[in-house]
C-alpha cells in the first residue's frame, strides 16, 4: 500500500504499481501519473458555491490552508483513486480537495511570476464533467492575470470566455473560489515555494490497493449526497479534540455515535435524525461555559463550528475544563440507577399542580424542550427556550452531577427555592450587558450552584447581583423558618404553589399560620367579591411607576392579582398586605357569603351615615368595574379622588376608557375618552365636587350641579342619585 505524502506537483513524479493486461495476461507495472481527470460521474465542484453552509466550509478550509503556508504544514488525509495503464488518475474520493489545490497552485504560480516550465504540471489536471469545465481548466493555464481587480472579473472579460459558462456549476464555483483565494492569500510571500516544498500535502491510495471494484466506485459516486452539516460538525469537533488529546477525541467521537445518540433518540426529527437535537443541546452547553467565564453569548452569533474553535480548540485556555463540561452534561442523563428517561426523572420531582413531595412546574421534560427549541427565536425576538428555562435546566443538571452528595428530599426542597427565585425574577434574569444591572447570568448560575449543592443563599456582595433581591431575602426567611417549623413544610409549599403567588408569599407572611389556608380559600371565591370586599377596608390598589395609573384586582384576570400580591416597582404593596390581612382576620374561613356580607355591611353603613367615599360608588355599581386589566387612572388622587377613569387597555386611556361616575349615568363619548356624558343637546363633565353642564354646539358652560361634601372632601349626599333625579327632570 502506497502511503507516501505528496504535494500536487510531486505526485506527477511518482510511479505506482498498476495491473496492466497485455495479450490476455495481467502484469503489474510501475506507471507514472500523467494526468488527473475528474470523471463525468463525479458531481460538480462545490466548494465555491455561495450557500451559507458551503461558504462556511470554504472559509474554514482556506483558513486551514492559510495556516499551513504561514505557520504549520498540513496533511489533507487520504485521497483515493484509480490509475489506468495510460497513467490517468481518476479520483474516487478527494475531488473537491484536489480541485481547490489546483486553483491554489494556479494562483500561486501566476501571482508569484513562476516560469511556465515550473507549473506545467497544472496542465495535467482536467475535468470531464462537461466540455465547458474541461476547456476552462485548460484555458486559464495560459492567461496572465493582472490581479488589479477580482480574478473572476478578469477571466470573465477575456474574449474566449462565453457568457453562458457562468451557468456551469463547476466553473462558477471555481471563479468564486479563485476570488476567495486571492483575498485570503494575497499577503503571503513565496506562496509558490511554500506549496511546492510541502506546506500542503496528502496521502494518495490507489483504489486497487484497497481491494475495491469499479462497481463499488460507481455505486459510491452515484450516491451524490454531500455530507450533512452535522457530519461536518462531528468531523471538525473530533479533529479539534485530537489536537488536544487523541484519547479524549476517540472517546467523545464514540459517545456521540453511540450513547449520546441513544440518549437523544427520543427527540429525533421526522427523518429519524438527532442532528438538530444534538446541536441545540451542544449550544446550550457552550452558553453555560460562556456564562461560567463571566461572559455572555449575546451579540456574538457564533456558528456551531465557531463554538468548537472558541471552547474546544487547543488554543482555548480552559479547553480541558470545557471538554469535561461537555461530557458531564451528556453523561449525567445516562448515569441513572433506576434506568429512568429524562422525562421520567422530571416526573419524579415535578407536577403541573401542587402535589405533596413535588415541585409545581409546567415543563415535564426540559431536556426535550432544550433539544427542540434552544437557540430558536420568534419573530418578536422572544426565545422559544427562554433564559429562565436555561437556569432551571442548569439547576437540574447540577443535581444529576452530584446525586451521590444530594438526597432526593434535599433536591426537592432546593429546586423549589430555585423555582421560586426564577418565577419572581422576570426582570432580573438577563444576559445582556446593555440592560440595567448588566449580564446577571454568571452570578445567577453561581447562586444556583450554592443552593443546589449546599442549600445556602449567597449574598450579592459575594457573587454579584443575581436574582430579585426581595425574593432572595424571602427565601432566606423561609429557610430559617422551616428549621424551627419543619412540620409546617407542606402547608408552606401549598401556599407557595398557589397560582396567585407563584412562590412569593410575602403578601401573607410567615407569622400567622392560619392565613395560609385562609388565603387559598379566599382566592377560590368570586374575585369580583374579593375586589369589593378588600375595598371596604381601604384603597388596596397600587400605583404603577411613571404616572397616575393604579392597579386593582379583577374578576377574570389572574394577572392583575399576581401583580398586586408580588412586591415590585408599584407603590403600595405594604398597604395592600395590611388590608388583605385585615380582611382575613374577620373570618375563620372566607367564602362568597362572607364577602357579600362584608360588602353589604359597608354599603349600608355609608348610606346610614350619609358618607359616600368614591369607594362606595365603585363597589355599588358594576359599571365602575369593567373587568379588563384592573387599571384606573387618577390625574390627582389626593385632591380629586372622584375624578378617575377606568382603562380598557393595560397601559393608557383609549376610546373605550371612561369615567365611572359618568358611565353609571348613561352613554359617554368615545371620542372624548369617556369624559363627557351625552345628554340631548348638552353634555356633562365631572369635577371632584360637581357636575358641569355644557351646550353641545357652543361648548359653553351653562350650568353646574354641586355635590355637598364634608371638611374631608367626602360626599355627604349620593351624587349618583342626585344626578339621576336631574336627568329625569330635564329629560
N, C-alpha and C positions, 0 to 999 in steps of 0.2 A: 504494500500500500504506500503510495507516494504522499508524504506529509510535509514536504519542504515548504517553507514560506516563500511567497512570490510578491513582487510588485507587478503592476500591469505590464511594465516593459519587459522585465526579465522572464516572464512566463513564456514569451516567444523564443527564448533562447534555450529552453529546457526540452529534453527528449523524454517521452513517456512510452511505456510498453503498450503496444496496440496489436490486437489479434487481426491479422490480415489473411484473406483467403486467396490462394493462387492455385489455379488448376485443380480446384476442389479440395485443396489441402489448407488447413489452418496453420499459420505460422506467426509467432509473436515477433514483432519488430519494434525497435525504438524509433518513434516518429516525433519529429519536432512540430510544435503547433505553428501553423502558418496563418491561421485566421480564426477569429472568434465571431460566430454568427448567431444572432438571436433568432430562433426559428419562428416560422409562421404560427406555430401552435401556441407560442407564449403570448401572454397578454401584453397590452401596450405599456410603455414606460410610464410609471405612475407617480414617481417622487416629485414631479413638477406640477402636479395638479394643484388647483387653487382652493380646494375644500379646506375647512378648518382643521380637520384631522390630519390630512396629508401635509398641510403647511407646518403643523407641529412636528410631524415625523421628519420633514425636510430640514427644518431649523435645527433639530436636535442632532441629526446625522451630520450636518455641516459643522455644527459646533464640535462634535467629536473629531471630525477630520481636521478642523482648525487647531484643536488642542494637539493633535498628532504632529502637525508640522511646526508648531510653535513651542510645544512642551515635551510631551512623552509620546513616542511612536505607538501606533495602534495596530491590532490584528483584527481583521474583519471576519474571523472564523472561517469555516469551510465553504467553498464553492464547488458544487458538483457538476459534472458534465461528461459528455461522451466525445471521444476523439476518433474520427474515422481514419481510414488508411491514407487519405489525402492531407491529413494534418489539420482538419477543420474541427474546432472545438464547438460543440453545441451545448450551452449551459442547461442543466436541469434545474438547479436552484442557485440563485445569485445574479440573475439578470439585472435586477434593479441596482445592486451594488456595483456590478461591472459597468453599467451604463453611466452611473454617476462618476466612477473613477475615470472612464473615458473622457467625459466632459471636463473633469477637473484637470486631467493631464493636458487636454487640448488647451484649456485656459492658461495653464502654467507655461506651456510651450510658446503660445502666441504672446502672452504678456511679458515673458522674460526674453523674447527675441532669440529663441533657441534655433540653431541651424536645422534645416529641413531634414538632414540625414539622421538627426538625433530623435526626431519624433515621427519618423516614417512608419514605425510600427502601428501608429494610430490608424493608418490606412487599412490595417488588417482587422478592424472592428466594424461589423456591419449588422444591419437589421434586415430581416427577411419578412417582418410582419406585413409590410406592404412596400410597393415600389418607392413611394414618396419618402418614407423613413430611411430606406437604404440609400437613396440618392442624396438625402440631406446629410447623412453621416459622411458620405464621400465628398460632397461639395465643400463642407466647412473646413476640411483639412487644408484646402488650398487658398483660403482667404487670409487677408492680413488686416484684422480689425484695428481701428484707431483708439478704441476704448475711451472716446470722448463722451459718448452717451451710453445708454444701456446697450449691451451687446445685441440683445434681441432686436432693437430698433435698427442697428447697423445691418444685421443679417436680413431682416425682412425687407429692407430698402435696396438690397442687391438685385441686379437685373435678372439673375437666374432664379430668384425665389418667387414661385407662383403664389398668388394670394390665397388660393384655396388650400395650400398646405397648412394654413392655420387651423383648418378643420381636422387635421390629422392629430389624434390624441397624443401620439408619441412625440411628434415634432413640437407641438405647442407646449408639452411638458418639458422637453429639452430646453426650449427657449426660456421658460420660467426658471429652470434650474441654472442655466448659464447666468442669468441676471443675479440670482441669489449667490452664486459662486463669486461673481465679480464684486458684489457688495461685501461679501464675507472675507475674501482673501486678497483684496486689493492692497492691503498694507503689509502683506507677508513678503519679506525679502528672500530671494533664492528659492522660490517655491518649487521650481522645476528640479533643482538639485536635491531638495529635501524629499520630493516624491520619488525620484529615481534611485535615491540612496536608501530607501526602506522606511520612510516615515509611516507609510500606509501599506500594509501587506495582508495577504490572505493565504489560506491553505487551499490547494486545488486537489480534489479527489476524483479520479476518473470513475465514471459510472460503473464500468465493468469491474473495478476493484471492489465495489460494494455488492456485487452479485445481483444487480438489478437488471431487469429486462426492458426492452424497448416498450413492451406493453404497459409496464408499470410507469414508465416515463410519460407515455401518452395519458394514462389514467390520472397521474398526479397533476399534469399541466392542464388537462381539460377541466379540472375542478374549477379553476378560475376564480376562487374565492380568496380575497385578501384576508390577512389576519385581522381579527376584530380589535377594537380599541382596548378591550380587557386583556387580550392575549399580548398586545404590545406592552400594556401596563405590567403584567406579570413578568415578562421578559426583562423589562427595564428595572423593575424592583429587584429581581434576582441578580441582575448584573451589578447594580449599585451595591447590594449587600455583599456580593463576592469581593468587591474591593475592600470591604471592611473585614469579612471573615468568611471563608469558604464553608465552614461547618454551619454557621448561622444561616447562610444563604440556602444551603441544601435543606436544612431543617424547615425553614419557613416556606420554601417553594413546595416541599412535600405536604406541609399542613394546608396550604392554600388549595392544593389539588385533592386533598382527602378530608381531614377532619373539619376544616373551616367551611368547605363547600357543603359537607353533610349538615353542618350547623345551620347554614343559610338556605338549605334546600327548600324548607317550608316557605321561604319568602321569594321563591323563583318567579320569573315572569311568565307570560303566556307562551313563550318559546322555550320554556323549561331551562332558562339560564339564570344563574345567580350573579351575573356580572354587575348589574346595576346595584343590587343589594350590597355586594361586597364593597364597591367603590364608594357608596354613600356612607357605610359604616367606617370605612377607611378614612374618609374625610372628617367624620365625627372625631375619630381618634386623633387625627392631625390637629384639629382645632383644640382639643383638650391639651395636647402637647404645647400648642401655641399659648394658651391661657396660662399654663403652668410656668411658662417662661416669662410671665408678666407682659405678654403681648396680646394682640388681637388680630384675627384674620380679616377684620373689616378693612375694606379698601385695597386688599392685596389681590384678590381674584386669582389665586394660584390654580393652575390646572392640576389634575391628578399627577401628571408627570413632574410638574414643578414641585409638588409636595414631596415627591421622592427625593428630589435634589435638595430641598430645603431641610428635611428632617432625617433622611436615611442614606445620606451620602457620607463618604469618608471625610469630607470637609466640614461636616457638622460636628461641633464640639461635643454635643450630647448624644451622638448617634447611638451609642450602646444603651443609654437610658431610654431613648426613643424606641429602639427595637424591642426592648423589654416591655415597654408600654403596649406596643402593637401586639406582641404575643399574649401578654396577660389579658388584654381587653377582649381577645378572642377566646383564649383558653378558659377564662373564668366561667363561661357558659357551659363548658364541657366537663369541668371538674364538679361532678354532681353525684352525691351519694345515692340519691333516690332515682336517678335517671330522668328527672323532670325536664320537659322542654322549657324554653324561656317563658312561654305563655303560662305553663303550669306553675312555674316559680312565682310569677306575678300573682296568680290567683291565690297562692298560699298566704300572701301578705295583704292583698288589696281587695276591696269590694266597691261596687258602684254606689252603695249607700252605707249608712252606719251598720257595722256588724262587730260584735264583740271579738276582740283579739285581732282585728284587722284595721287597716287604714283606708279611709274613703278616698278613692282615686278613680278618675274616669277612664284612663287608658290601661287596659289589662295586658298589653304586650308592647312595651316601649321599644324593645329591640326591633320588633316588626315595624313600628312607626318610623323608627330611625332609618331602617334599611329601605323603606319605601319612599321616605319623604325628605331625608336630611339634605340640606342644600337647595331644595326647591323653593322658589319664591313666587308668590301670587302676583297678579297684575298690579294690585295696590301696594306692593312692596312687602307685604307680610310674609313671614316664613311659614311654610307648611309644618315644619318641625321647629317650633319657637324655642327661644333660649331657656324658658322655664322647664321645658322637657329635657333639654340638654343637661341642665343642672340635676333634674330628678334621675335621669338615666345614669349620670355620673355617680350619684349617691348610691344607687343600686349596685353598680359595678364595684364601688369601693367595698361594699359589704361582701359581695361574692368573692372578692380577692382576699378577704380577711375572715372567712367563715370559721376558721379554726380559733379565732380570738373573740368573736362576737356571737352571742346566743341569738336564737330567733326572737326571743322575747325582748332582748335589748335592741335588736334591729327594728322591731315593730315600733317601739317607743321612739327611737331616734329618727326613723324615716318619717314618723308623724311630725316631729319637730321641723324637719326639712320641708315637708309639705306645707305646714303652717307658714313657714318663712316665705316659701315661694308664692303661695296664694295671696300673701299680703305685702308683696314687694314688686308689684307690677311696674312701678316707675323706677325701681332701683336695679332690676336685672337688665343690665345693658353692657354691651362690649364695644360701644362707640367712644372713641377718645374725645369727640366733639360735644357729647351731651354733658349736662351738668353732672358733676361727680365723676366724669370720665369712664374709662373701662373698668367696671367693677368685677368682671368675671374672675380674674385671678384671685381676688380676695374672697369672692363667694365660694370658689372651689376650696380654698383653704379653710373656710368656715365649715363647709360640708365635711371635709376630712376630719376636723375636730369633733363634730357632732356624731358622725357615724362611727368613728374609731374609739372615741372616749366618752361620748355623751356630754361633752362640755361645749359651752358657747364662749368663743373668744372675744375679747374686747377689740373694738375697731382700732384702737391705738396700737394693737399688736399685729393685726393682719391687714389693716386698711379698711376703708369704707366698703361695706358689702350689702347685706340685706337691709330692709326697713328697720330703722333704729327702734321704733316703738314696738315692733314685733319681736325683735331680739330681746328687748327688756321684758316683754311679756313672757316669752318662752323661758327666760331665766327664772322668773317668778313661779312659773308652773313647775319647773324642775325642783325648786326649793319646796314648794307647796306639797308636791307628791311625796317628797321624802318624809314628811310628817303626816300625810293623809293618804297612804297607799291604798286604803280600802275604798277611796272615792275615785280611783283611776277611771273606771268605766263611766261614771257619772260625768266626769270632766270630758272624756272623749266623746260622749254622746252630745254634749253641748258644743264641742269644737266642730263636730260633723254636721251641725245644723246648717241648712242651706243659706240662712241669712247671716251666718257668722264666718263660715269657712276658715276656722282655725283661730280667729281673733275674738277673744271673749272679754276684752276689757270693758265693753259696754255693760256687762253683767258683773264682772269682778269675781274674786275668789272668797270674799268674806261672808256672803250669805248663801249657803249651800242650797237652801230651798228655792232660790231664784233660778237655779239651773233648769229644773223641770218646769217651773212656772213660765219661764221664757219660752221654752219649747212648746208648751201648751198655748201660750198667747199667740205665737206666730202661726198656729194652726187655725186660729179664729178668722172671722171675716176681717180682712185687712182694712177695709173702709171703717169698720167699727174701731179697730185698733188706732187708726189715724185720729179719729174724732175723740176717742177716749183719752189719748195722750194729750190732746189739745185742751181738754177740760182742765188739766192741771197747769198748763203753761205752754208758751210757744216753744215747742221742742225742735223746731226746724233749725237748720244750719245754713249760714250764709257762705256761698262759694266765693272764692277769691276773685278780685277784679272789679266787681260791680254788685249792685243790689239784687242778686239772684239767690233765692232761698230754695232749699230742697225739703220736701215733705214726703212721707210715705204714701203710696197709692194702693188701690185695691188690686191692680192687675200686674204691676211690675215689681218683681223681687229686687231688681237692681237699685231702685230708689231706697229701699230699706237697707240694703247692703252698704250703700254709701253713708247712710246715717249711723249705722252700727259699727263702722270702721273708722278709726281715727286717721284723718287725712289732712288735707290742706284747708278744708272748710272750717269756719269758726262756729263753735257752739257744741262740740262733742260732749264736754263735761255737763253742760246743761241738759242735753238730750239724755245722758246717762242718769242724771238726778231725777228727771221727770219719769223715765221708764221705771226706775227702781221704786219711785213713789206709787206708781200705778200698780206694780206687782205687790206692794205691801198691803194693798187694800183687799186682797182676797187670798184664800187658801189655794185656789187653783183657777185661773182665769178661763172663762168661756164666753160665748156670744151673749148670753143672758146677762152675765156680769157687766160686760162692756156696755150693753144697751142701757142697763140701769145707771151706770156712771154718767152716760150721755144725757139721759132723761133728767136725772137729778140736776145736772149742771144747767140745762136749758130752763128748767123750772125755777131754779134759784135766780137766774138772770132776769126772768120775767117778773118774779115776785119782788125783786129789789129794783126793778127798772134800771138795770145796768147792762148795757149791750156793747160789750167789747167786740172788736172785729171778729174774734174767735166765735162768738155767738152766731154771727151770720154764716161764717164758714161751716160750722157744724150743722146748723139747722137746714141750710139749703144745699141740695145736691149740685146745683149749678156752680157752686164755688169749687167743686172738686171734679174737674174734667176727666180724671182717671187717665192721664197721659204719663208724663215723666215726673210728676210731682214738683215741677219747677214753678216758682212765682217770682214776680219782680216788684220790688218796692224801691222807688226813687229815694224816699226818705222815711224809713220805717219809724225812726224815733219821733218825728214830728207829724207824720202823716200816715198813721197805721191803717187807716181805712182806704187809702188810695193805693191799691195794688192790682196787679194783673196776673191772671192765670195763663201760663205759657202753654202753647200747643206743641212747640218743638222743644228740644232739650236745652238749647243754649240762648235763644233770642226771641224777641217779640216777632210775631208774624200776623198775617191777616186773620188767622184763626184764634189768635190770642184775644182775651177780653178782660175787662174789669168785672169781677163777680158781683159787686154791688150795683152794677148797671144791668148785667146779664140776667140777674134774678127778676128784673122788672120787665124785660122784653127783648126785642131784637136790637142788637148792636151793629154798628157799621164796621164791616170787614176792612174797608179801605182806610179806616182810622184806627186800626189795630184794636178794635173793640172798646174804644174810649168815648164813643158817642152813642147814646140811646136814641133811636129814631122814634119820634112821636109826632105823627101827622106832618105838618109843615114846619115842625120845630125839632130840635134835638136837645138832649140833656147831657151835661157833663158833671163829673163828680169832683168834689173837693173833700177835704177831711171832715168838714163840719156842715156841708150843704150840698145841694144840687143846683146847678146853674142852668137856666133855660135860654136857648138861642133861637133866633129866627133862621130858618134853613136857607133862605135866599140871600140874606144880608150878612149872616154870621154875627148879628148884633145881639148882645146880651139883653134879654127882655124880661128877665125875672130871676129870682133866687128863692129856694126853699131851704131855710136854715134848719139844722138839727141841734136840739138842745144837748149840751154836754156839761159835765161837771168840771171841777177845777183840775182833774187829772186828765181831761180830754177824752173821757169815755161817754158815749151816747147814753142819755138818760131817757130817751124815747126811741122806739123801734123805727129806724129810718125807712126800712122796707115797707112797714105797714103804713107809715105816713105818706110815702111816695105812691103806694098803691091807691090810696084814697084820692090823692091829687090827680092821678092819671084817670081814674074812674070818673071823677067830677068833670074833668076837662076833655073827655073823650070826644 
